Amino acid sequence: MSDAFQGFDSRLKAIGRKRTRLAQGYVSKVGKDGLIIFRPKRRKSGLPLRGLFYLALGFTFFKAVIIAHLGAPLYGDRLAQLAQGSIVEQAGAVVMQTDPVSELLSTYIRPILR
């Protein structure tokens, strides 16, 4: 009798888990036999990749505008000054280092700013 009770108890736990997952959203489908099946919605990834891509793109564009406005030599001098500061300023200098993409964009932006 205890085996039957354990089987019943495990089925009840499975039903409870499914109900809690369905409470967060579900999708219903009609099967080939006409039976309506409810399945939990798939969770989206916690990391918004598109948002991170736009953030990196915007930051690169920001660096390109600064390089185009100041010019590459003056920008390099300012980075050297920033690298001599505190730990936070040194980290900022590392992040603000010129990269090929921002240099290329700055060549296209410079005529627009002048």
NORNOR-V424554 format. One record per residue. RES is the residue in three letters. SS is DSSP state (@ for helix, = for strand, . for the rest). OMEGA is omega in whole degrees, 0 to 359 (999 if undefined). NEAR is the number of other ideal C-beta (glycine too) atoms within 10 Angstrom. Layout:
{{RES SS OMEGA NEAR} {RES SS OMEGA NEAR}}
This chain:
{{MET . 182 5} {SER @ 176 6} {ASP @ 178 7} {ALA @ 180 8} {PHE @ 179 9} {GLN @ 177 10} {GLY @ 179 10} {PHE @ 180 10} {ASP @ 179 10} {SER @ 176 10} {ARG @ 178 10} {LEU @ 178 10} {LYS @ 179 10} {ALA @ 178 10} {ILE @ 178 10} {GLY @ 178 10} {ARG @ 180 10} {LYS @ 179 14} {ARG @ 179 10} {THR @ 177 10} {ARG @ 179 14} {LEU @ 180 14} {ALA @ 180 9} {GLN . 179 9} {GLY . 182 10} {TYR = 176 13} {VAL = 179 11} {SER = 178 8} {LYS = 176 9} {VAL = 181 9} {GLY . 180 8} {LYS . 181 5} {ASP . 178 6} {GLY . 181 6} {LEU . 179 8} {ILE = 183 8} {ILE = 178 11} {PHE = 179 10} {ARG = 179 12} {PRO = 176 15} {LYS . 177 11} {ARG . 179 8} {ARG . 175 9} {LYS . 179 7} {SER . 181 7} {GLY . 182 5} {LEU . 181 7} {PRO . 185 11} {LEU @ 180 8} {ARG @ 179 7} {GLY @ 178 9} {LEU @ 178 10} {PHE @ 179 10} {TYR @ 178 11} {LEU @ 179 11} {ALA @ 179 11} {LEU @ 178 11} {GLY @ 179 10} {PHE @ 178 13} {THR @ 177 15} {PHE @ 178 15} {PHE @ 178 12} {LYS @ 180 21} {ALA @ 178 22} {VAL @ 179 17} {ILE @ 179 16} {ILE @ 180 22} {ALA @ 181 22} {HIS @ 183 14} {LEU @ 189 14} {GLY . 185 12} {ALA @ 181 14} {PRO @ 180 8} {LEU @ 177 11} {TYR @ 177 20} {GLY @ 177 14} {ASP @ 180 12} {ARG @ 177 14} {LEU @ 178 15} {ALA @ 177 10} {GLN @ 180 11} {LEU @ 180 17} {ALA @ 179 15} {GLN . 185 9} {GLY . 182 12} {SER . 181 9} {ILE @ 179 7} {VAL @ 178 9} {GLU @ 177 13} {GLN @ 177 13} {ALA @ 176 13} {GLY @ 178 14} {ALA @ 179 17} {VAL @ 181 11} {VAL @ 184 9} {MET . 178 19} {GLN . 180 11} {THR . 176 16} {ASP . 184 12} {PRO @ 182 7} {VAL @ 180 14} {SER @ 176 22} {GLU @ 179 15} {LEU @ 178 12} {LEU @ 181 18} {SER @ 177 23} {THR @ 178 12} {TYR @ 183 10} {ILE @ 184 18} {ARG @ 179 16} {PRO @ 180 8} {ILE @ 181 8} {LEU @ 184 9} {ARG . 999 7}}
